[in-house]
Amino acid sequence: MTIWLACTAVAAVLGCSSSAEPDETSHGTAADVTEHPSPRPLTTDEAQRLAMMRFSNFDAGTRAVQFSVRDSGQEYTLNGWVDFTAKLGYANLHGGSGDDAPLLLAWTKETVSSHEGAVTGDLPPLPPPNRTAGNDAWTSSALAPEASRLHTVLAIVLSTSNDRPDNPLLLQQTDARWLRSDELDGVAVDVLLGPTSDEPYDAAASDSAGDGSDATVRYWIDDAGVLQRMELRLGGGGEWTVVDFTEAPDIDFAGTLFSDL
C-alpha cells in the first residue's frame, strides 16, 4: 500500500467529510478561506513535484514537525523532529487531561514510546534519555492508528518518506487535484489534494467524486517538491488537522535513542 492509499484508509477509519474547499482548519495556523478556483487535474510539473515529495523528506534526513490534534476529547500538541531516513520520530507531547504532565514521545511505524519527567523546554532534550544507559522510564506500546487520531497523525507523518520518487505519470492519472496557490511563511506553495486511490481516475467507473471533494489529505508543496505543510481530515465535522514541517539540518537523535524502540 502506498502513502496515498495509507493516508486515505487510516483517515477514513476515524471519519471524514466531503468538502475540498478549506472549511475548518483545526488546531494550527488557519488555512486560507477566501474564494479560490475550482480544483483541477494536476499539471505535469505539479505531478512531478508531488512525486518528489516523499523522496525530498527522505533526502533531507531529519526535519522538524509540529501539530495539534484532538483525540478522545483531549487536545494534544506535538513539537519535535522526524528522522525520515530512520523512520523514527522524537518530540515533546503536551496535552491530555489538565493534570497530565508533558511527555517525551518516540515512535516508529510499529511502536510508540513515552517518557515522563524529562520535558524541560519547547523541544525535546538532546541527546534523548537512553534505556541502554540504565534509564528504564520509557514505556512502549503498539502504534494503533485505527484507534487514535494522535496515532493516526504519527503514522501518516512517517509515511511521507520514501527512498525513491513516486511515479508522476501514474499520479497525474489519479483523482489528485490542484486546489490553489498559496504562501506559507514567505514560501510560495501549491496546495494539492491527495488521490483517493492509486488507480487511474475513470469518471464512469470510479466511486470517487473526481473533483477532490472526498480527499482526506492536502499537501502544501513548494517549487522544489518539498512538503511544507500537510492537512489531514480526521473528523466527521470537516476539521482539518495541520501538520507543519521545517528544516532541521543539524539535529541528530536516531543514533542515541534506544535501539529497540
SVG drawing of the C-alpha trace seen along z (x, -y; Angstrom):
<svg xmlns="http://www.w3.org/2000/svg" viewBox="-20 -36 45 40">
<polyline fill="none" stroke="black" stroke-width="0.4" points="0.0,0.0 1.4,-3.4 1.2,-6.6 -1.8,-7.7 -3.9,-4.7 -2.4,-4.5 -3.4,-8.1 -6.9,-7.7 -7.6,-4.4 -6.3,-5.5 -8.1,-8.8 -11.3,-7.1 -11.3,-4.8 -11.8,-7.9 -14.4,-9.6 -14.2,-12.3 -16.5,-14.8 -16.8,-15.9 -15.6,-19.4 -12.5,-20.1 -12.5,-23.8 -10.9,-24.9 -13.8,-24.6 -12.3,-24.4 -8.7,-24.1 -8.3,-22.7 -5.6,-23.2 -3.0,-25.0 -2.4,-28.1 -5.6,-28.7 -5.7,-27.9 -6.8,-30.5 -10.6,-30.5 -11.0,-33.1 -12.5,-32.2 -10.4,-30.0 -10.7,-28.5 -12.3,-25.1 -10.0,-22.1 -8.4,-20.8 -6.3,-17.9 -2.5,-18.2 -0.2,-19.6 2.9,-17.7 5.0,-20.0 2.7,-19.6 2.6,-15.8 6.4,-15.7 6.7,-17.8 4.1,-15.6 6.0,-12.6 9.2,-14.1 7.7,-14.9 8.4,-11.7 11.9,-11.4 12.6,-15.0 11.8,-14.2 14.0,-11.0 16.8,-13.0 16.5,-15.8 17.0,-13.2 15.7,-15.0 13.0,-17.7 11.1,-19.5 7.4,-18.7 4.6,-20.4 0.9,-19.7 -2.1,-19.8 -4.9,-17.2 -8.0,-16.5 -8.2,-12.9 -11.0,-11.3 -12.0,-14.8 -8.5,-15.8 -6.2,-18.2 -2.6,-17.3 0.3,-19.4 3.4,-17.8 6.7,-19.6 9.8,-17.8 11.6,-16.1 11.3,-13.2 14.3,-11.3 12.8,-10.3 15.7,-8.1 15.5,-6.1 11.6,-6.3 11.8,-7.5 10.1,-10.4 11.0,-12.2 9.1,-15.0 7.5,-16.7 3.8,-16.0 1.7,-18.4 -2.0,-17.9 -4.4,-15.2 -6.3,-15.9 -5.5,-19.0 -3.3,-17.0 -1.2,-15.3 2.5,-16.3 4.2,-16.8 5.8,-13.6 8.7,-12.8 7.3,-10.7 9.3,-8.5 7.6,-6.5 8.2,-4.1 5.8,-2.6 5.0,0.1 5.7,-1.3 5.1,-4.4 7.1,-5.0 6.7,-7.7 8.9,-9.1 7.7,-11.1 9.5,-13.9 12.1,-14.8 10.4,-17.7 12.2,-20.9 11.7,-23.2 9.7,-23.7 11.7,-20.9 12.8,-17.5 16.3,-17.2 19.3,-16.1 20.6,-13.5 17.4,-11.6 17.2,-9.6 18.6,-6.3 17.5,-2.9 20.9,-1.4 22.3,-3.9 20.2,-2.4 17.2,-4.6 14.0,-2.5 11.5,-5.3 10.4,-4.6 7.1,-2.7 6.1,-1.3 3.0,-0.1 1.9,0.7 1.1,-2.2 -2.6,-2.0 -3.8,-4.5 -7.1,-2.7 -8.0,-3.6 -6.5,-7.0 -6.3,-10.3 -3.0,-11.1 -1.6,-7.7 -3.1,-8.3 -1.1,-11.5 2.1,-9.9 1.7,-7.1 0.9,-9.4 3.9,-11.7 6.3,-8.7 4.7,-7.6 5.7,-10.9 9.2,-9.4 10.4,-7.0 13.9,-6.2 12.8,-6.9 10.4,-9.2 6.9,-8.1 5.7,-7.8 4.5,-11.2 2.7,-9.8 0.6,-7.5 -0.1,-10.3 -1.4,-12.5 -3.8,-9.9 -5.4,-9.6 -8.0,-11.9 -5.3,-14.0 -6.2,-17.7 -4.6,-21.1 -6.6,-23.3 -4.9,-26.6 -1.6,-28.5 -0.7,-29.9 2.1,-31.2 3.5,-29.9 6.0,-31.9 7.1,-33.7 7.4,-30.4 5.3,-30.1 3.4,-26.7 0.8,-24.8 -1.9,-23.1 -2.6,-19.7 -5.4,-17.3 -4.0,-13.8 -5.6,-11.0 -8.1,-8.6 -6.8,-5.7 -3.7,-4.5 -5.8,-3.6 -6.3,-5.9 -9.5,-8.0 -12.4,-7.0 -15.4,-9.1 -17.7,-6.4 -16.4,-3.6 -14.9,-5.3 -16.6,-5.8 -14.5,-9.0 -16.2,-12.3 -13.3,-13.3 -13.3,-16.9 -11.2,-16.4 -14.2,-16.8 -13.6,-13.4 -9.8,-13.9 -8.6,-13.4 -5.1,-14.9 -3.9,-18.2 -0.2,-18.8 1.4,-22.2 4.4,-21.7 7.0,-24.3 8.7,-24.7 11.3,-22.1 8.8,-19.4 9.4,-19.9 6.4,-19.4 5.9,-22.5 2.5,-21.6 0.1,-18.7 -3.5,-18.9 -5.5,-15.8 -9.2,-15.5 -9.8,-13.2 -13.2,-14.4 -16.7,-13.8 -17.4,-17.6 -14.9,-18.6 -12.0,-19.6 -8.5,-19.6 -5.6,-18.9 -2.5,-20.9 1.0,-19.4 3.9,-21.8 7.4,-20.8 10.5,-22.9 14.2,-22.2 16.4,-20.8 19.8,-20.2 21.9,-19.9 19.6,-17.6 20.7,-14.0 18.8,-11.9 18.3,-8.5 21.7,-7.1 21.3,-7.8 17.6,-6.9 17.4,-3.4 17.8,-0.8 14.9,1.5 12.2,-1.2"/>
</svg>
